[in-house]
Amino acid sequence: MAGAKLLNSKIALTKRMDGYWKMELGNVVLLPAFMVWMAHYLEYQLGWLTWISLVPMCGLLLMGGLYWRAKLLHVQGEQRSLSKLLPWVQLLQWPLAVSSILVFALCLTSWAASSLALSLGDRITASIAATLAVLEYVNYYHRQLQHFDHATDWRRLLGGKGFRSSQMAMDLRRFRQKR
């Protein structure tokens, strides 16, 4: 009975992880495409503020997609993908943090100095991308912010136990301890 429960748990985990990596990599394309489409539909111009704000957002989504794919393979018994990816995850942590904070600060500044953006839509689009970049950075490198897709995480949050360390943060800690 315990073996069957463990197998079902592993199958559920594998299925969830399989969805995560596909969703993150899909969002690397879908989110910018949707933003550009909305700008076209609403007839506002996008400028450099939007384009540079998309870079850290897409970089973090790409990192997340590659991480969840490697984590899925790790759970399935293939160890190499995660061990090859973690040095890159570590190397890119500070560039992703700095770029996320910089574009967020630029977007905040653009609300006071409207000349930084081509249009109101440019400021809105860039601000959304910059906010998503900061949230993705925290979600991957520090604390798991996403709690709506797994009942155990949701109950933990509602129970007042706060946000737990993200999976990538825990894997990075183990990676750094081994070095």
C-alpha positions as CSV (number, residue, x, y, z in Angstrom):
1,M,0.0,0.0,0.0
2,A,2.8,2.5,0.9
3,G,4.6,1.6,-2.3
4,A,1.5,2.3,-4.4
5,K,1.1,5.6,-2.6
6,L,4.7,6.6,-3.3
7,L,4.4,5.6,-6.9
8,N,1.2,7.7,-7.3
9,S,2.9,10.6,-5.6
10,K,5.9,10.4,-8.0
11,I,3.5,10.1,-11.0
12,A,1.7,13.3,-9.8
13,L,4.9,15.1,-9.2
14,T,6.2,14.1,-12.6
15,K,3.0,15.3,-14.3
16,R,3.1,18.6,-12.5
17,M,6.8,19.2,-13.3
18,D,6.1,18.3,-17.0
19,G,3.5,21.1,-17.1
20,Y,5.8,23.6,-15.3
21,W,8.7,23.5,-17.8
22,K,6.4,23.7,-20.8
23,M,4.4,26.6,-19.3
24,E,7.5,28.6,-18.5
25,L,9.1,28.1,-21.9
26,G,5.8,28.8,-23.6
27,N,5.6,32.0,-21.7
28,V,8.9,33.2,-23.0
29,V,7.2,33.5,-26.4
30,L,3.5,34.0,-25.4
31,L,3.8,36.8,-23.0
32,P,5.9,39.2,-25.2
33,A,3.7,38.2,-28.2
34,F,0.5,39.0,-26.2
35,M,2.0,42.3,-25.1
36,V,2.9,43.3,-28.6
37,W,-0.5,42.2,-29.9
38,M,-2.2,44.3,-27.2
39,A,-0.1,47.3,-28.1
40,H,-1.1,46.9,-31.8
41,Y,-4.7,46.3,-31.0
42,L,-4.9,49.3,-28.6
43,E,-2.8,51.4,-31.1
44,Y,0.0,52.5,-28.8
45,Q,3.7,52.4,-29.6
46,L,6.2,50.3,-27.7
47,G,9.6,51.8,-27.2
48,W,13.0,50.9,-25.7
49,L,11.5,50.9,-22.2
50,T,9.3,47.9,-23.0
51,W,11.9,46.1,-25.0
52,I,14.6,46.2,-22.3
53,S,12.0,45.3,-19.6
54,L,11.2,42.1,-21.6
55,V,14.8,40.9,-21.4
56,P,15.0,40.0,-17.7
57,M,11.4,38.7,-17.7
58,C,12.1,36.4,-20.6
59,G,15.5,35.4,-19.2
60,L,14.0,34.3,-16.0
61,L,11.2,32.5,-17.7
62,L,13.7,30.7,-19.9
63,M,15.8,29.8,-16.8
64,G,12.7,28.6,-15.1
65,G,11.7,26.4,-18.0
66,L,15.2,24.9,-18.3
67,Y,15.3,24.3,-14.5
68,W,11.9,22.5,-14.4
69,R,12.9,20.4,-17.3
70,A,16.2,19.4,-15.6
71,K,14.3,18.8,-12.4
72,L,11.8,16.6,-14.1
73,L,14.7,14.5,-15.6
74,H,16.3,14.4,-12.2
75,V,13.1,13.0,-10.6
76,Q,13.0,10.4,-13.5
77,G,16.6,9.3,-12.6
78,E,18.7,11.3,-15.1
79,Q,21.1,13.4,-12.9
80,R,23.3,15.1,-15.5
81,S,20.8,17.8,-16.7
82,L,20.4,19.3,-13.3
83,S,24.1,19.2,-12.4
84,K,24.9,20.8,-15.8
85,L,22.3,23.5,-15.4
86,L,23.0,24.6,-11.8
87,P,26.4,26.3,-12.5
88,W,24.5,28.4,-15.1
89,V,21.7,29.2,-12.7
90,Q,24.3,30.3,-10.1
91,L,26.3,32.3,-12.7
92,L,23.2,34.2,-13.9
93,Q,21.7,34.9,-10.5
94,W,23.2,38.4,-10.1
95,P,22.9,39.5,-13.7
96,L,19.2,38.5,-13.6
97,A,18.7,40.2,-10.2
98,V,20.4,43.5,-11.2
99,S,18.7,43.7,-14.6
100,S,15.3,43.0,-13.0
101,I,15.8,45.7,-10.4
102,L,17.1,48.2,-13.0
103,V,14.2,47.8,-15.4
104,F,11.8,48.0,-12.4
105,A,13.5,51.2,-11.3
106,L,13.4,52.6,-14.8
107,C,9.7,51.8,-15.1
108,L,9.0,53.6,-11.8
109,T,10.9,56.6,-13.0
110,S,9.0,56.6,-16.3
111,W,5.8,57.3,-14.3
112,A,7.4,60.6,-13.1
113,A,9.3,61.4,-16.3
114,S,7.0,60.4,-19.1
115,S,9.6,61.3,-21.7
116,L,11.3,57.9,-20.9
117,A,8.4,56.1,-22.7
118,L,6.8,56.5,-26.1
119,S,3.3,56.2,-24.8
120,L,1.1,55.4,-21.7
121,G,0.9,51.9,-23.2
122,D,4.6,51.7,-23.3
123,R,4.9,52.5,-19.6
124,I,2.1,50.1,-18.7
125,T,3.6,47.2,-20.8
126,A,7.1,47.8,-19.5
127,S,5.9,48.1,-15.9
128,I,4.1,44.8,-16.2
129,A,7.2,43.0,-17.7
130,A,9.5,44.6,-15.1
131,T,7.1,43.5,-12.2
132,L,6.9,40.0,-13.6
133,A,10.7,39.9,-13.8
134,V,11.1,40.9,-10.1
135,L,8.4,38.4,-9.1
136,E,10.0,35.6,-11.1
137,Y,13.4,36.3,-9.7
138,V,12.1,36.0,-6.1
139,N,10.0,33.0,-7.1
140,Y,13.0,31.1,-8.5
141,Y,16.0,32.3,-6.5
142,H,14.4,32.8,-3.0
143,R,10.8,32.1,-2.0
144,Q,8.1,30.1,-3.8
145,L,5.4,32.7,-4.6
146,Q,3.2,30.4,-6.6
147,H,0.8,28.5,-4.3
148,F,-2.4,28.2,-6.3
149,D,-1.5,25.0,-8.3
150,H,-0.7,22.6,-5.5
151,A,-3.1,22.0,-2.6
152,T,-0.4,21.2,0.0
153,D,1.4,24.5,-0.8
154,W,-1.9,26.4,-0.6
155,R,-2.8,24.8,2.8
156,R,0.6,25.7,4.1
157,L,0.2,29.3,3.1
158,L,-3.3,29.6,4.5
159,G,-2.1,27.9,7.7
160,G,0.2,30.9,8.3
161,K,3.4,29.1,7.7
162,G,4.5,31.6,5.1
163,F,6.3,31.2,1.8
164,R,8.8,28.3,1.7
165,S,12.2,28.3,0.0
166,S,11.9,27.7,-3.7
167,Q,13.0,24.4,-5.2
168,M,15.7,26.2,-7.2
169,A,17.0,28.0,-4.1
170,M,17.3,24.7,-2.2
171,D,19.0,23.0,-5.2
172,L,21.4,26.0,-5.4
173,R,22.2,25.7,-1.6
174,R,23.1,22.0,-2.1
175,F,25.1,22.8,-5.2
176,R,27.1,25.5,-3.3
177,Q,27.7,23.3,-0.3
178,K,29.2,20.6,-2.6
179,R,31.7,23.0,-4.1
